[in-house]
Amino acid sequence: MSFMALVKDDAKLWAPKDMLRNAIQDIEKAKPDETRSAPKAIVIWLDDRNGEYTISFNRAGMRSSEILGLLEVAKVTILRGMGHV
């Protein structure tokens, strides 16, 4: 992982592999009742090379309807964090 990514906590500086390794470390360290130990997860992949916007995803323990609900909640949470809601 880039030292600058750790120091600045700037997600744009993280490589996907580094982000996933960090998430795995968080999961392994989490106590059973903490958010990072949640029994469900999704990873969304974006390939925006060549002027295209291609997505795919991997999921664990989730139905498609749960993914859609999670994305809606995440959208509002992110908008709040940006000061738009």
C-alpha positions in Angstrom: 0.0 0.0 0.0 1.2 3.5 -0.8 2.6 5.3 2.2 0.8 8.5 1.1 -2.5 6.6 0.9 -2.1 5.7 4.6 -0.9 9.2 5.6 -3.5 11.2 3.7 -6.3 8.6 3.9 -7.1 9.3 0.3 -8.9 6.5 -1.4 -7.8 7.6 -4.8 -4.2 6.7 -3.9 -5.2 3.1 -2.9 -4.9 0.2 -5.3 -7.8 -2.2 -5.3 -5.6 -5.0 -3.9 -4.4 -2.8 -1.1 -8.0 -1.8 -0.2 -9.1 -5.5 -0.2 -6.1 -6.5 1.9 -7.0 -3.7 4.4 -10.6 -4.8 4.5 -9.6 -8.4 5.2 -7.4 -7.3 8.0 -10.3 -5.3 9.5 -12.6 -8.3 9.2 -10.0 -10.6 10.9 -9.4 -8.1 13.7 -13.1 -7.3 14.3 -15.0 -8.6 17.3 -18.2 -10.6 16.5 -20.5 -7.7 17.2 -18.6 -5.1 15.2 -19.6 -3.8 11.8 -16.5 -5.2 10.1 -17.5 -8.7 11.2 -20.8 -8.5 9.4 -22.0 -11.8 7.7 -22.7 -10.1 4.4 -20.6 -8.1 1.9 -20.4 -6.9 -1.6 -17.4 -5.6 -3.7 -18.3 -3.5 -6.7 -15.7 -3.4 -9.5 -15.5 -0.4 -11.9 -13.5 -0.5 -15.2 -13.6 3.0 -16.7 -10.7 2.5 -19.0 -11.2 3.2 -22.7 -14.0 5.7 -22.0 -16.4 2.9 -20.9 -18.2 2.4 -17.6 -18.2 -1.3 -16.9 -19.2 -2.7 -13.5 -19.2 -6.2 -12.0 -19.6 -7.4 -8.4 -18.8 -10.2 -6.0 -21.0 -10.9 -3.0 -21.1 -13.0 0.1 -24.3 -14.0 1.8 -26.5 -11.5 -0.1 -29.5 -11.7 -2.3 -29.9 -9.3 -5.2 -32.7 -7.4 -3.4 -30.4 -6.9 -0.4 -27.7 -5.5 -2.6 -30.1 -3.0 -4.1 -31.3 -2.0 -0.6 -27.7 -1.6 0.6 -26.8 0.5 -2.4 -29.7 2.9 -1.6 -28.7 3.2 2.0 -25.0 3.7 1.1 -26.0 6.4 -1.5 -27.8 8.4 1.2 -25.0 7.9 3.7 -22.4 9.1 1.1 -24.5 12.1 0.1 -24.8 13.0 3.8 -21.0 12.7 4.2 -20.6 15.0 1.3 -23.0 17.6 2.8 -25.7 17.2 0.1 -28.4 15.8 2.3 
